[in-house]
């Protein structure tokens, strides 16, 4: 913990890292938790599949328990027009085995009612595991803005559905701290923290590239992070998501350590935190 914040090592910060090494890096760099990619985003593939690999699941759990690492979140479902919720149930079950309180979900279904129905169904399965569903909005998806994510959450009619607030995606979708303040505070389930230049990328392709490999460490960019943190609960869990193309020269542990050091320094510099 840093203050009241649980700090988790996001998948993208150490992208390409095998899951057991991911857990070990989280522990060595001082994180409380880790986030694992259990299902690939639509159009991508998994380098290190976990679901269905019983020996690997047992080893991940054992290593995490030995090192005192919990799991904050699992990535990432994508709602599509032809979504088959039944096919997702093994993922939910695996997330439950890891004790993950949250699974991420994005939306590429243009029909709100259909997306909401499928979200409700997977949310019910998640509830059986004591888990919440966090909608991650991104400007290139159908749930593009924080308002879109809120509308989808409400349309699902499920109390265990909320929003993943990614600082980069909030900025790149035209959002700002005022948009966050307009929502009920308890609808924000957790925060993915990074920084970025104030100016917007030229187009969606550039935005995607930035999100996956050109984020900045907290405090190094031009976003309104200090203003945003003043609006959020002092105990909100933080996933440190700081992938950068320059990280390819660093090993996984050093990437984790850089993200942790910058996040701690940023939090320590907030008014009333020093």
N, C-alpha and C positions, 0 to 999 in steps of 0.2 A: 504494500500500500504506500501511496505517497499522499500525505494528508489523509483525506477520506477516499481518495480515488484508487480503485483497483486499476492496475496497468497491465494491459495484455499485448503480447507480441502478435501483430497481424500477419496473416499469410503473405501478403504482398511485400512486406518489409524484408522478408527472407525468401522471396519467391524462388522456387526450385529446390528448396531445402527439404530433404526427406523428413517425414513427420516426427520420428524419434529424435533426430538431430534438432529439429525445430523446438521441441520440448526442452532439450538440454541447453540450447542457446537461450531460451527464455529464462531458465533458472540461473545460468551463469551470468546473464546480463542484469539480473535483479528484478525481472517481471514477476507478477503474481500469477499470470495466466497466459494462455496461448489461444490462438484461433486457428482452426484447421479447415482446409478445403476438402469437404466430403463429397461434393458433387460439382462438376465443372460448370461455369457459366455457359449459357447457350452459345454454341459455335466454337467453344474451346475444348481442350481435352485435359485429362488429369495426368500429370507426370508420375504421381505417387498415389494410386488408388488405395483406399482404406476400407470402404464398405464391402463386406463380404469376406474380408481377409481376417479370419478369427485369430490366428497366431499374432498378426500385426496389431490388431486391436488390443489383445491381452498385453502385449509388450508395451504399447504406448501407455496404457493405463498403469502398468507397473512402474515404468520409468517416471511418469508424472507423479504418482503417489510417493515414490521414493524421494523425489526432488521437491515436493511441496508445490507443484504446479497444478492449477485447475484449468478448466477450459471455459472461456467466455462465450465463444460463438463458433458456429459452423457455417461454411459457405457452400454453395449459394444456389437456391432454387430460382428458376426463371418461369414465370407464368406465361404460357403461350396459348394460342387458340386451341391447340390439340393436347393440352396438358393432361397427363394421366396421373392423377394423384396417387393411385394404387402403387405405381412404380416408385414413388417417393418414400413409401413407408419404411423400407430397409434403411434409408438414410436417417429418418427420424429415430428409428430404433437404435442406430449406431450413435447418433448424437446423445440419445438418452443414456447409453452405456457410459459415455464420457462425462455425463453429468452436465452437459452444456445447457445453460439456461435460455439460450437464444439461437435460433437459426435465421440466417439472412434469406431474403427473397426479393427478386426484382420482377418487373412486369413488362412484357413485350406483347401483351394482348390488348388490342385497341378497344375491345368491348368491355366496358366497366363491369356490367352485371355478370358476365361469364367469368372474368378474372376474379371478381369478389366471391363468387360461388366456389371456385376452386381454392381460393385463399381460405375461405371458411372451412372447407373440408380438411386441408392440411393443418390448419390451426387447431381443429378438433383433435387430430392425431397428435399434434405437438402437446396439447393440453394434457393428454393422457400420460405424457412423460414429464409433466411439470415445466413445460418449455413455452417460450413466447416466440412469435414470428415478427421479425423486424424488416420492414420494407425499406430497401435502399433505392432511393430515387437517383437518376442520372439523366443528364439532359438529352442523351441520345436514345433513351428508352421511352416507352409509353407513359410510365410513371416517371415523368421528367423533372418535376419540381416537388418541393416539400408540400405544396398544396395538393398536388396529384396524389402523393403518398397518403396524406391525411384523408382525402376523399375515398381512396381505396380501402384504407383501414376501417373507416366508418361504414362503408358499404358492405364489408365482410360481416359486420354485426357481431364480432368476436372480441371479448375483453382481453384476450392474450395476443392481440395484434397491435403493433405500434410502429415507430419509425426509427431507423438507423440514421443518425445525423452525421454525415461525412462532410467535413469542412470544405473540402475541395468541391464536392458535388453541389453543396449549397451555393457556393460562389459561382460555379460555372453554369448553373441553371438559372441564374439571375436572382438568387435569394440573398438574404442578408440576416443579421441578427433580429431585425424587426419582424421578419417572417417567422422566426422561431418564437419570438415573444407572443405572437398572435395565436399560438397553439397552446392547449393545456399542457402544463409542464410534464405531466406523467405520461404523455403520448410519446415522448422521446425516450427510447429504451436505453441507448448508450451512444457514445461519441467515437467516431474515427477521426483522429487528429493528425493534421499535417498543415503545412503552409504552402503558399504559392504566390506568384506575382499577382498584383492587383489587376493587370490587364488580362482580358479574356483571350483564349486561343482563337485562331481564325475560323475554325469549323469543327464539326463533330469528330472528324478523324484526328485532328490535332488534340482535341479534348480527350479522346480515348488514350492516345499515346501519352499525354501528360499524366492521366490518372494511373496508368500502369507502370510508368517508368520515369517520371519527371517531377515528382512531388518534392517539396522542400521541407526541411526540418522546422518544427514549430519555432516561431520567432525570427526566421530567416527571410520571410516573404513579406507581402503587402496586404494580407487579409486582416480582417477585423477580429482576430482571435481573442484579444483581451476583452473586447465588448461582448463577444459571444459567451465567454466563460462566466461573465458576470450575471448572465441570464439563467445559467444552468445550475442544477443542484450541486452542492459542494461534494456530494458523494457519487456523482455520475461516473460510471465505469468508462475508461478510456482505452480504446484500441489504438495503438501507435502504428500508423500506416504511412510509412515514409520511403517508398521505393524510389530509387533514382538510377538512371542509366550509368552514372559514375560509380555506383556500388559494385559493378561487375569486377572491379579491381580489388574488392574487399571480400574477406571470407564471411560466412553467414553470421558468425558470432560478432564480428566487428560491426556489421550492419545493425544487428540488434542493439549493440552497445551504443552506437551513435544515436539511434532513435531514442533510447532510454535517457541518455545524457541530455539531449536537447529538450526532451519533454519535461524532465525534472527541472532543468534550468528555466524553462518557460513558466512552469507552474509556480516555481519559487519566486519569479519576478512579478506575479500578479499582485495587484493592490491587496493588502491585508494578508498576504501569504508569507512574506519574508520574515 
